[in-house]
Structures are given as C-alpha cells and as structure tokens.
C-alpha cells in the first residue's frame, strides 16, 4: 500500500480514503436506480401527488418548542 501511495505521490491516508470512497460509490451505485413497471410508477406518482395524511401527534410535536428554547 505504501508503494502504491508513493507511486501516486499521495500519503497513505489519502490513498486509503480515496480507495474507500471509490469502493463506497461502487457499492451504492446499484442502489440508486430502480426499475419499475408503468403501473408501479403511476402508483408512486399518485402517492406523491396525494395530500399528506393528518398525523396529530406529529403536528403536536412540531408545535412544541425545541428543548433548547424552553
């Protein structure tokens, strides 16, 4: 690893961070695209376009002052 970092003219830390970042991007790449049928896409769009559900507890929670404001 030290030889590879030296060949690139970077520190071992930078070499490892770059390698880890590239690997992480590769792992996540196949999780950022999904294939759906036309019917599934229309259902998804309908869910996005629907009015939000009333969630009374969430509404109450958001109306409370933050802990640091009390």
mmCIF file of the N, C-alpha and C atoms, coordinates in Angstrom:
data_MODEL
# 
_entry.id   MODEL 
# 
loop_
_atom_site.group_PDB 
_atom_site.id 
_atom_site.type_symbol 
_atom_site.label_atom_id 
_atom_site.label_alt_id 
_atom_site.label_comp_id 
_atom_site.label_asym_id 
_atom_site.label_entity_id 
_atom_site.label_seq_id 
_atom_site.pdbx_PDB_ins_code 
_atom_site.Cartn_x 
_atom_site.Cartn_y 
_atom_site.Cartn_z 
_atom_site.occupancy 
_atom_site.B_iso_or_equiv 
_atom_site.pdbx_formal_charge 
_atom_site.auth_seq_id 
_atom_site.auth_comp_id 
_atom_site.auth_asym_id 
_atom_site.auth_atom_id 
_atom_site.pdbx_PDB_model_num 
ATOM 1   N N  . UNK A 1 1  ? 0.824   -1.182 0.000   1.00 0.00 ? 1  UNK A N  1 
ATOM 2   C CA . UNK A 1 1  ? 0.000   0.000  0.000   1.00 0.00 ? 1  UNK A CA 1 
ATOM 3   C C  . UNK A 1 1  ? 0.875   1.254  0.000   1.00 0.00 ? 1  UNK A C  1 
ATOM 4   N N  . UNK A 1 2  ? 1.904   1.261  0.777   1.00 0.00 ? 2  UNK A N  1 
ATOM 5   C CA . UNK A 1 2  ? 2.790   2.423  0.831   1.00 0.00 ? 2  UNK A CA 1 
ATOM 6   C C  . UNK A 1 2  ? 3.413   2.672  -0.538  1.00 0.00 ? 2  UNK A C  1 
ATOM 7   N N  . UNK A 1 3  ? 3.776   1.592  -1.239  1.00 0.00 ? 3  UNK A N  1 
ATOM 8   C CA . UNK A 1 3  ? 4.368   1.750  -2.564  1.00 0.00 ? 3  UNK A CA 1 
ATOM 9   C C  . UNK A 1 3  ? 3.354   2.346  -3.542  1.00 0.00 ? 3  UNK A C  1 
ATOM 10  N N  . UNK A 1 4  ? 2.115   1.906  -3.446  1.00 0.00 ? 4  UNK A N  1 
ATOM 11  C CA . UNK A 1 4  ? 1.083   2.429  -4.342  1.00 0.00 ? 4  UNK A CA 1 
ATOM 12  C C  . UNK A 1 4  ? 0.827   3.910  -4.061  1.00 0.00 ? 4  UNK A C  1 
ATOM 13  N N  . UNK A 1 5  ? 0.767   4.269  -2.785  1.00 0.00 ? 5  UNK A N  1 
ATOM 14  C CA . UNK A 1 5  ? 0.570   5.675  -2.421  1.00 0.00 ? 5  UNK A CA 1 
ATOM 15  C C  . UNK A 1 5  ? 1.729   6.518  -2.931  1.00 0.00 ? 5  UNK A C  1 
ATOM 16  N N  . UNK A 1 6  ? 2.946   6.008  -2.749  1.00 0.00 ? 6  UNK A N  1 
ATOM 17  C CA . UNK A 1 6  ? 4.130   6.741  -3.212  1.00 0.00 ? 6  UNK A CA 1 
ATOM 18  C C  . UNK A 1 6  ? 4.112   6.891  -4.731  1.00 0.00 ? 6  UNK A C  1 
ATOM 19  N N  . UNK A 1 7  ? 3.680   5.856  -5.437  1.00 0.00 ? 7  UNK A N  1 
ATOM 20  C CA . UNK A 1 7  ? 3.627   5.919  -6.898  1.00 0.00 ? 7  UNK A CA 1 
ATOM 21  C C  . UNK A 1 7  ? 2.675   7.008  -7.372  1.00 0.00 ? 7  UNK A C  1 
ATOM 22  N N  . UNK A 1 8  ? 1.636   7.255  -6.579  1.00 0.00 ? 8  UNK A N  1 
ATOM 23  C CA . UNK A 1 8  ? 0.680   8.311  -6.931  1.00 0.00 ? 8  UNK A CA 1 
ATOM 24  C C  . UNK A 1 8  ? 1.072   9.662  -6.347  1.00 0.00 ? 8  UNK A C  1 
ATOM 25  N N  . UNK A 1 9  ? 2.068   9.657  -5.483  1.00 0.00 ? 9  UNK A N  1 
ATOM 26  C CA . UNK A 1 9  ? 2.505   10.910 -4.874  1.00 0.00 ? 9  UNK A CA 1 
ATOM 27  C C  . UNK A 1 9  ? 1.549   11.422 -3.817  1.00 0.00 ? 9  UNK A C  1 
ATOM 28  N N  . UNK A 1 10 ? 0.875   10.497 -3.116  1.00 0.00 ? 10 UNK A N  1 
ATOM 29  C CA . UNK A 1 10 ? -0.047  10.893 -2.054  1.00 0.00 ? 10 UNK A CA 1 
ATOM 30  C C  . UNK A 1 10 ? 0.336   10.171 -0.767  1.00 0.00 ? 10 UNK A C  1 
ATOM 31  N N  . UNK A 1 11 ? -0.212  10.635 0.326   1.00 0.00 ? 11 UNK A N  1 
ATOM 32  C CA . UNK A 1 11 ? 0.042   9.959  1.598   1.00 0.00 ? 11 UNK A CA 1 
ATOM 33  C C  . UNK A 1 11 ? -0.747  8.652  1.645   1.00 0.00 ? 11 UNK A C  1 
ATOM 34  N N  . UNK A 1 12 ? -0.337  7.774  2.557   1.00 0.00 ? 12 UNK A N  1 
ATOM 35  C CA . UNK A 1 12 ? -1.083  6.533  2.721   1.00 0.00 ? 12 UNK A CA 1 
ATOM 36  C C  . UNK A 1 12 ? -2.524  6.820  3.150   1.00 0.00 ? 12 UNK A C  1 
ATOM 37  N N  . UNK A 1 13 ? -2.694  7.820  4.006   1.00 0.00 ? 13 UNK A N  1 
ATOM 38  C CA . UNK A 1 13 ? -4.038  8.190  4.449   1.00 0.00 ? 13 UNK A CA 1 
ATOM 39  C C  . UNK A 1 13 ? -4.897  8.616  3.275   1.00 0.00 ? 13 UNK A C  1 
ATOM 40  N N  . UNK A 1 14 ? -4.372  9.503  2.429   1.00 0.00 ? 14 UNK A N  1 
ATOM 41  C CA . UNK A 1 14 ? -5.129  9.947  1.256   1.00 0.00 ? 14 UNK A CA 1 
ATOM 42  C C  . UNK A 1 14 ? -5.418  8.786  0.316   1.00 0.00 ? 14 UNK A C  1 
ATOM 43  N N  . UNK A 1 15 ? -4.447  7.889  0.161   1.00 0.00 ? 15 UNK A N  1 
ATOM 44  C CA . UNK A 1 15 ? -4.634  6.731  -0.704  1.00 0.00 ? 15 UNK A CA 1 
ATOM 45  C C  . UNK A 1 15 ? -5.776  5.854  -0.194  1.00 0.00 ? 15 UNK A C  1 
ATOM 46  N N  . UNK A 1 16 ? -5.767  5.580  1.114   1.00 0.00 ? 16 UNK A N  1 
ATOM 47  C CA . UNK A 1 16 ? -6.798  4.729  1.705   1.00 0.00 ? 16 UNK A CA 1 
ATOM 48  C C  . UNK A 1 16 ? -8.163  5.401  1.641   1.00 0.00 ? 16 UNK A C  1 
ATOM 49  N N  . UNK A 1 17 ? -8.229  6.693  1.948   1.00 0.00 ? 17 UNK A N  1 
ATOM 50  C CA . UNK A 1 17 ? -9.512  7.404  1.895   1.00 0.00 ? 17 UNK A CA 1 
ATOM 51  C C  . UNK A 1 17 ? -10.077 7.427  0.480   1.00 0.00 ? 17 UNK A C  1 
ATOM 52  N N  . UNK A 1 18 ? -9.221  7.642  -0.494  1.00 0.00 ? 18 UNK A N  1 
ATOM 53  C CA . UNK A 1 18 ? -9.672  7.648  -1.889  1.00 0.00 ? 18 UNK A CA 1 
ATOM 54  C C  . UNK A 1 18 ? -10.185 6.273  -2.287  1.00 0.00 ? 18 UNK A C  1 
ATOM 55  N N  . UNK A 1 19 ? -9.451  5.229  -1.921  1.00 0.00 ? 19 UNK A N  1 
ATOM 56  C CA . UNK A 1 19 ? -9.868  3.866  -2.253  1.00 0.00 ? 19 UNK A CA 1 
ATOM 57  C C  . UNK A 1 19 ? -11.196 3.529  -1.587  1.00 0.00 ? 19 UNK A C  1 
ATOM 58  N N  . UNK A 1 20 ? -11.352 3.907  -0.326  1.00 0.00 ? 20 UNK A N  1 
ATOM 59  C CA . UNK A 1 20 ? -12.589 3.618  0.398   1.00 0.00 ? 20 UNK A CA 1 
ATOM 60  C C  . UNK A 1 20 ? -13.761 4.382  -0.212  1.00 0.00 ? 20 UNK A C  1 
ATOM 61  N N  . UNK A 1 21 ? -13.542 5.630  -0.584  1.00 0.00 ? 21 UNK A N  1 
ATOM 62  C CA . UNK A 1 21 ? -14.601 6.434  -1.195  1.00 0.00 ? 21 UNK A CA 1 
ATOM 63  C C  . UNK A 1 21 ? -15.038 5.844  -2.524  1.00 0.00 ? 21 UNK A C  1 
ATOM 64  N N  . UNK A 1 22 ? -14.068 5.441  -3.336  1.00 0.00 ? 22 UNK A N  1 
ATOM 65  C CA . UNK A 1 22 ? -14.400 4.830  -4.626  1.00 0.00 ? 22 UNK A CA 1 
ATOM 66  C C  . UNK A 1 22 ? -15.172 3.532  -4.429  1.00 0.00 ? 22 UNK A C  1 
ATOM 67  N N  . UNK A 1 23 ? -14.785 2.740  -3.467  1.00 0.00 ? 23 UNK A N  1 
ATOM 68  C CA . UNK A 1 23 ? -15.475 1.476  -3.187  1.00 0.00 ? 23 UNK A CA 1 
ATOM 69  C C  . UNK A 1 23 ? -16.893 1.743  -2.706  1.00 0.00 ? 23 UNK A C  1 
ATOM 70  N N  . UNK A 1 24 ? -17.052 2.729  -1.839  1.00 0.00 ? 24 UNK A N  1 
ATOM 71  C CA . UNK A 1 24 ? -18.385 3.067  -1.331  1.00 0.00 ? 24 UNK A CA 1 
ATOM 72  C C  . UNK A 1 24 ? -19.294 3.515  -2.470  1.00 0.00 ? 24 UNK A C  1 
ATOM 73  N N  . UNK A 1 25 ? -18.784 4.310  -3.369  1.00 0.00 ? 25 UNK A N  1 
ATOM 74  C CA . UNK A 1 25 ? -19.591 4.742  -4.523  1.00 0.00 ? 25 UNK A CA 1 
ATOM 75  C C  . UNK A 1 25 ? -20.011 3.540  -5.359  1.00 0.00 ? 25 UNK A C  1 
ATOM 76  N N  . UNK A 1 26 ? -19.106 2.597  -5.539  1.00 0.00 ? 26 UNK A N  1 
ATOM 77  C CA . UNK A 1 26 ? -19.430 1.398  -6.303  1.00 0.00 ? 26 UNK A CA 1 
ATOM 78  C C  . UNK A 1 26 ? -20.504 0.561  -5.640  1.00 0.00 ? 26 UNK A C  1 
ATOM 79  N N  . UNK A 1 27 ? -20.416 0.437  -4.327  1.00 0.00 ? 27 UNK A N  1 
ATOM 80  C CA . UNK A 1 27 ? -21.409 -0.345 -3.586  1.00 0.00 ? 27 UNK A CA 1 
ATOM 81  C C  . UNK A 1 27 ? -22.781 0.303  -3.701  1.00 0.00 ? 27 UNK A C  1 
ATOM 82  N N  . UNK A 1 28 ? -22.829 1.629  -3.611  1.00 0.00 ? 28 UNK A N  1 
ATOM 83  C CA . UNK A 1 28 ? -24.112 2.328  -3.629  1.00 0.00 ? 28 UNK A CA 1 
ATOM 84  C C  . UNK A 1 28 ? -24.664 2.552  -5.029  1.00 0.00 ? 28 UNK A C  1 
ATOM 85  N N  . UNK A 1 29 ? -23.835 2.428  -6.041  1.00 0.00 ? 29 UNK A N  1 
ATOM 86  C CA . UNK A 1 29 ? -24.272 2.727  -7.407  1.00 0.00 ? 29 UNK A CA 1 
ATOM 87  C C  . UNK A 1 29 ? -25.467 1.890  -7.826  1.00 0.00 ? 29 UNK A C  1 
ATOM 88  N N  . UNK A 1 30 ? -25.485 0.626  -7.471  1.00 0.00 ? 30 UNK A N  1 
ATOM 89  C CA . UNK A 1 30 ? -26.603 -0.213 -7.890  1.00 0.00 ? 30 UNK A CA 1 
ATOM 90  C C  . UNK A 1 30 ? -27.824 -0.050 -6.988  1.00 0.00 ? 30 UNK A C  1 
ATOM 91  N N  . UNK A 1 31 ? -27.736 0.822  -6.013  1.00 0.00 ? 31 UNK A N  1 
ATOM 92  C CA . UNK A 1 31 ? -28.874 1.060  -5.124  1.00 0.00 ? 31 UNK A CA 1 
ATOM 93  C C  . UNK A 1 31 ? -29.506 2.422  -5.373  1.00 0.00 ? 31 UNK A C  1 
ATOM 94  N N  . UNK A 1 32 ? -29.082 3.117  -6.392  1.00 0.00 ? 32 UNK A N  1 
ATOM 95  C CA . UNK A 1 32 ? -29.613 4.447  -6.671  1.00 0.00 ? 32 UNK A CA 1 
ATOM 96  C C  . UNK A 1 32 ? -30.543 4.446  -7.879  1.00 0.00 ? 32 UNK A C  1 
ATOM 97  N N  . UNK A 1 33 ? -30.740 3.296  -8.465  1.00 0.00 ? 33 UNK A N  1 
ATOM 98  C CA . UNK A 1 33 ? -31.629 3.190  -9.616  1.00 0.00 ? 33 UNK A CA 1 
ATOM 99  C C  . UNK A 1 33 ? -32.527 1.982  -9.401  1.00 0.00 ? 33 UNK A C  1 
ATOM 100 N N  . UNK A 1 34 ? -33.807 2.181  -9.656  1.00 0.00 ? 34 UNK A N  1 
ATOM 101 C CA . UNK A 1 34 ? -34.703 1.061  -9.557  1.00 0.00 ? 34 UNK A CA 1 
ATOM 102 C C  . UNK A 1 34 ? -35.512 0.975  -10.832 1.00 0.00 ? 34 UNK A C  1 
ATOM 103 N N  . UNK A 1 35 ? -35.816 -0.235 -11.213 1.00 0.00 ? 35 UNK A N  1 
ATOM 104 C CA . UNK A 1 35 ? -36.653 -0.467 -12.385 1.00 0.00 ? 35 UNK A CA 1 
ATOM 105 C C  . UNK A 1 35 ? -38.056 -0.786 -11.904 1.00 0.00 ? 35 UNK A C  1 
ATOM 106 N N  . UNK A 1 36 ? -39.021 -0.042 -12.424 1.00 0.00 ? 36 UNK A N  1 
ATOM 107 C CA . UNK A 1 36 ? -40.408 -0.249 -12.038 1.00 0.00 ? 36 UNK A CA 1 
ATOM 108 C C  . UNK A 1 36 ? -41.268 -0.340 -13.293 1.00 0.00 ? 36 UNK A C  1 
ATOM 109 N N  . UNK A 1 37 ? -42.386 -0.992 -13.146 1.00 0.00 ? 37 UNK A N  1 
ATOM 110 C CA . UNK A 1 37 ? -43.332 -1.081 -14.251 1.00 0.00 ? 37 UNK A CA 1 
ATOM 111 C C  . UNK A 1 37 ? -44.068 0.248  -14.379 1.00 0.00 ? 37 UNK A C  1 
ATOM 112 N N  . UNK A 1 38 ? -44.743 0.417  -15.490 1.00 0.00 ? 38 UNK A N  1 
ATOM 113 C CA . UNK A 1 38 ? -45.550 1.626  -15.690 1.00 0.00 ? 38 UNK A CA 1 
ATOM 114 C C  . UNK A 1 38 ? -46.599 1.761  -14.588 1.00 0.00 ? 38 UNK A C  1 
ATOM 115 N N  . UNK A 1 39 ? -47.216 0.641  -14.222 1.00 0.00 ? 39 UNK A N  1 
ATOM 116 C CA . UNK A 1 39 ? -48.235 0.647  -13.169 1.00 0.00 ? 39 UNK A CA 1 
ATOM 117 C C  . UNK A 1 39 ? -47.629 1.068  -11.824 1.00 0.00 ? 39 UNK A C  1 
ATOM 118 N N  . UNK A 1 40 ? -46.461 0.557  -11.501 1.00 0.00 ? 40 UNK A N  1 
ATOM 119 C CA . UNK A 1 40 ? -45.794 0.922  -10.245 1.00 0.00 ? 40 UNK A CA 1 
ATOM 120 C C  . UNK A 1 40 ? -45.418 2.403  -10.246 1.00 0.00 ? 40 UNK A C  1 
ATOM 121 N N  . UNK A 1 41 ? -44.950 2.894  -11.388 1.00 0.00 ? 41 UNK A N  1 
ATOM 122 C CA . UNK A 1 41 ? -44.569 4.305  -11.490 1.00 0.00 ? 41 UNK A CA 1 
ATOM 123 C C  . UNK A 1 41 ? -45.794 5.196  -11.286 1.00 0.00 ? 41 UNK A C  1 
ATOM 124 N N  . UNK A 1 42 ? -46.918 4.830  -11.893 1.00 0.00 ? 42 UNK A N  1 
ATOM 125 C CA . UNK A 1 42 ? -48.138 5.624  -11.741 1.00 0.00 ? 42 UNK A CA 1 
ATOM 126 C C  . UNK A 1 42 ? -48.618 5.616  -10.292 1.00 0.00 ? 42 UNK A C  1 
ATOM 127 N N  . UNK A 1 43 ? -48.510 4.478  -9.624  1.00 0.00 ? 43 UNK A N  1 
ATOM 128 C CA . UNK A 1 43 ? -48.893 4.410  -8.209  1.00 0.00 ? 43 UNK A CA 1 
ATOM 129 C C  . UNK A 1 43 ? -47.970 5.279  -7.360  1.00 0.00 ? 43 UNK A C  1 
ATOM 130 N N  . UNK A 1 44 ? -46.699 5.274  -7.686  1.00 0.00 ? 44 UNK A N  1 
ATOM 131 C CA . UNK A 1 44 ? -45.737 6.110  -6.971  1.00 0.00 ? 44 UNK A CA 1 
ATOM 132 C C  . UNK A 1 44 ? -46.067 7.587  -7.169  1.00 0.00 ? 44 UNK A C  1 
ATOM 133 N N  . UNK A 1 45 ? -46.344 7.977  -8.404  1.00 0.00 ? 45 UNK A N  1 
ATOM 134 C CA . UNK A 1 45 ? -46.699 9.372  -8.696  1.00 0.00 ? 45 UNK A CA 1 
ATOM 135 C C  . UNK A 1 45 ? -47.981 9.772  -7.970  1.00 0.00 ? 45 UNK A C  1 
ATOM 136 N N  . UNK A 1 46 ? -48.944 8.861  -7.935  1.00 0.00 ? 46 UNK A N  1 
ATOM 137 C CA . UNK A 1 46 ? -50.204 9.160  -7.244  1.00 0.00 ? 46 UNK A CA 1 
ATOM 138 C C  . UNK A 1 46 ? -49.957 9.371  -5.752  1.00 0.00 ? 46 UNK A C  1 
ATOM 139 N N  . UNK A 1 47 ? -49.089 8.567  -5.179  1.00 0.00 ? 47 UNK A N  1 
ATOM 140 C CA . UNK A 1 47 ? -48.770 8.729  -3.750  1.00 0.00 ? 47 UNK A CA 1 
ATOM 141 C C  . UNK A 1 47 ? -48.093 10.074 -3.500  1.00 0.00 ? 47 UNK A C  1 
ATOM 142 N N  . UNK A 1 48 ? -47.230 10.489 -4.407  1.00 0.00 ? 48 UNK A N  1 
ATOM 143 C CA . UNK A 1 48 ? -46.569 11.790 -4.246  1.00 0.00 ? 48 UNK A CA 1 
ATOM 144 C C  . UNK A 1 48 ? -47.554 12.949 -4.385  1.00 0.00 ? 48 UNK A C  1 
ATOM 145 N N  . UNK A 1 49 ? -48.527 12.783 -5.278  1.00 0.00 ? 49 UNK A N  1 
ATOM 146 C CA . UNK A 1 49 ? -49.486 13.852 -5.527  1.00 0.00 ? 49 UNK A CA 1 
ATOM 147 C C  . UNK A 1 49 ? -50.608 13.911 -4.502  1.00 0.00 ? 49 UNK A C  1 
ATOM 148 N N  . UNK A 1 50 ? -50.793 12.855 -3.735  1.00 0.00 ? 50 UNK A N  1 
ATOM 149 C CA . UNK A 1 50 ? -51.875 12.810 -2.750  1.00 0.00 ? 50 UNK A CA 1 
ATOM 150 C C  . UNK A 1 50 ? -51.610 13.807 -1.631  1.00 0.00 ? 50 UNK A C  1 
ATOM 151 N N  . UNK A 1 51 ? -52.665 14.358 -1.062  1.00 0.00 ? 51 UNK A N  1 
ATOM 152 C CA . UNK A 1 51 ? -52.462 15.266 0.070   1.00 0.00 ? 51 UNK A CA 1 
ATOM 153 C C  . UNK A 1 51 ? -51.860 14.497 1.250   1.00 0.00 ? 51 UNK A C  1 
ATOM 154 N N  . UNK A 1 52 ? -51.117 15.186 2.087   1.00 0.00 ? 52 UNK A N  1 
ATOM 155 C CA . UNK A 1 52 ? -50.496 14.495 3.223   1.00 0.00 ? 52 UNK A CA 1 
ATOM 156 C C  . UNK A 1 52 ? -51.548 14.009 4.215   1.00 0.00 ? 52 UNK A C  1 
ATOM 157 N N  . UNK A 1 53 ? -51.222 12.904 4.885   1.00 0.00 ? 53 UNK A N  1 
ATOM 158 C CA . UNK A 1 53 ? -52.109 12.391 5.932   1.00 0.00 ? 53 UNK A CA 1 
ATOM 159 C C  . UNK A 1 53 ? -52.000 13.290 7.153   1.00 0.00 ? 53 UNK A C  1 
ATOM 160 N N  . UNK A 1 54 ? -53.082 13.393 7.873   1.00 0.00 ? 54 UNK A N  1 
ATOM 161 C CA . UNK A 1 54 ? -53.054 14.143 9.120   1.00 0.00 ? 54 UNK A CA 1 
ATOM 162 C C  . UNK A 1 54 ? -52.478 13.240 10.203  1.00 0.00 ? 54 UNK A C  1 
ATOM 163 N N  . UNK A 1 55 ? -51.388 13.661 10.804  1.00 0.00 ? 55 UNK A N  1 
ATOM 164 C CA . UNK A 1 55 ? -50.754 12.911 11.883  1.00 0.00 ? 55 UNK A CA 1 
ATOM 165 C C  . UNK A 1 55 ? -50.754 13.805 13.121  1.00 0.00 ? 55 UNK A C  1 
ATOM 166 N N  . UNK A 1 56 ? -51.799 13.700 13.933  1.00 0.00 ? 56 UNK A N  1 
ATOM 167 C CA . UNK A 1 56 ? -51.958 14.610 15.065  1.00 0.00 ? 56 UNK A CA 1 
ATOM 168 C C  . UNK A 1 56 ? -50.745 14.651 16.001  1.00 0.00 ? 56 UNK A C  1 
ATOM 169 N N  . UNK A 1 57 ? -50.165 13.511 16.311  1.00 0.00 ? 57 UNK A N  1 
ATOM 170 C CA . UNK A 1 57 ? -49.023 13.512 17.239  1.00 0.00 ? 57 UNK A CA 1 
ATOM 171 C C  . UNK A 1 57 ? -47.832 14.245 16.628  1.00 0.00 ? 57 UNK A C  1 
ATOM 172 N N  . UNK A 1 58 ? -47.617 14.070 15.334  1.00 0.00 ? 58 UNK A N  1 
ATOM 173 C CA . UNK A 1 58 ? -46.526 14.784 14.673  1.00 0.00 ? 58 UNK A CA 1 
ATOM 174 C C  . UNK A 1 58 ? -46.803 16.282 14.675  1.00 0.00 ? 58 UNK A C  1 
ATOM 175 N N  . UNK A 1 59 ? -48.050 16.665 14.426  1.00 0.00 ? 59 UNK A N  1 
ATOM 176 C CA . UNK A 1 59 ? -48.408 18.076 14.443  1.00 0.00 ? 59 UNK A CA 1 
ATOM 177 C C  . UNK A 1 59 ? -48.147 18.665 15.837  1.00 0.00 ? 59 UNK A C  1 
ATOM 178 N N  . UNK A 1 60 ? -48.524 17.913 16.889  1.00 0.00 ? 60 UNK A N  1 
ATOM 179 C CA . UNK A 1 60 ? -48.280 18.366 18.265  1.00 0.00 ? 60 UNK A CA 1 
ATOM 180 C C  . UNK A 1 60 ? -46.781 18.499 18.531  1.00 0.00 ? 60 UNK A C  1 
ATOM 181 N N  . UNK A 1 61 ? -46.036 17.506 18.109  1.00 0.00 ? 61 UNK A N  1 
ATOM 182 C CA . UNK A 1 61 ? -44.595 17.525 18.333  1.00 0.00 ? 61 UNK A CA 1 
ATOM 183 C C  . UNK A 1 61 ? -43.943 18.731 17.670  1.00 0.00 ? 61 UNK A C  1 
ATOM 184 N N  . UNK A 1 62 ? -44.341 19.011 16.438  1.00 0.00 ? 62 UNK A N  1 
ATOM 185 C CA . UNK A 1 62 ? -43.754 20.146 15.722  1.00 0.00 ? 62 UNK A CA 1 
ATOM 186 C C  . UNK A 1 62 ? -44.179 21.488 16.297  1.00 0.00 ? 62 UNK A C  1 
ATOM 187 N N  . UNK A 1 63 ? -45.290 21.508 17.015  1.00 0.00 ? 63 UNK A N  1 
ATOM 188 C CA . UNK A 1 63 ? -45.756 22.756 17.637  1.00 0.00 ? 63 UNK A CA 1 
ATOM 189 C C  . UNK A 1 63 ? -45.042 23.041 18.946  1.00 0.00 ? 63 UNK A C  1 
ATOM 190 N N  . UNK A 1 64 ? -44.420 22.005 19.540  1.00 0.00 ? 64 UNK A N  1 
ATOM 191 C CA . UNK A 1 64 ? -43.699 22.198 20.803  1.00 0.00 ? 64 UNK A CA 1 
ATOM 192 C C  . UNK A 1 64 ? -42.392 22.944 20.563  1.00 0.00 ? 64 UNK A C  1 
ATOM 193 N N  . UNK A 1 65 ? -41.986 23.780 21.512  1.00 0.00 ? 65 UNK A N  1 
ATOM 194 C CA . UNK A 1 65 ? -40.693 24.443 21.366  1.00 0.00 ? 65 UNK A CA 1 
ATOM 195 C C  . UNK A 1 65 ? -39.560 23.417 21.472  1.00 0.00 ? 65 UNK A C  1 
ATOM 196 N N  . UNK A 1 66 ? -38.495 23.700 20.787  1.00 0.00 ? 66 UNK A N  1 
ATOM 197 C CA . UNK A 1 66 ? -37.305 22.818 20.860  1.00 0.00 ? 66 UNK A CA 1 
ATOM 198 C C  . UNK A 1 66 ? -36.778 22.816 22.290  1.00 0.00 ? 66 UNK A C  1 
ATOM 199 N N  . UNK A 1 67 ? -36.126 21.745 22.700  1.00 0.00 ? 67 UNK A N  1 
ATOM 200 C CA . UNK A 1 67 ? -35.598 21.663 24.078  1.00 0.00 ? 67 UNK A CA 1 
ATOM 201 C C  . UNK A 1 67 ? -34.737 22.846 24.453  1.00 0.00 ? 67 UNK A C  1 
ATOM 202 N N  . UNK A 1 68 ? -33.960 23.359 23.534  1.00 0.00 ? 68 UNK A N  1 
ATOM 203 C CA . UNK A 1 68 ? -33.064 24.483 23.841  1.00 0.00 ? 68 UNK A CA 1 
ATOM 204 C C  . UNK A 1 68 ? -33.804 25.820 23.872  1.00 0.00 ? 68 UNK A C  1 
ATOM 205 N N  . UNK A 1 69 ? -35.090 25.811 23.493  1.00 0.00 ? 69 UNK A N  1 
ATOM 206 C CA . UNK A 1 69 ? -35.879 27.045 23.535  1.00 0.00 ? 69 UNK A CA 1 
ATOM 207 C C  . UNK A 1 69 ? -36.768 27.108 24.764  1.00 0.00 ? 69 UNK A C  1 
ATOM 208 N N  . UNK A 1 70 ? -36.789 26.046 25.552  1.00 0.00 ? 70 UNK A N  1 
ATOM 209 C CA . UNK A 1 70 ? -37.665 26.011 26.729  1.00 0.00 ? 70 UNK A CA 1 
ATOM 210 C C  . UNK A 1 70 ? -37.077 26.778 27.868  1.00 0.00 ? 70 UNK A C  1 
# 
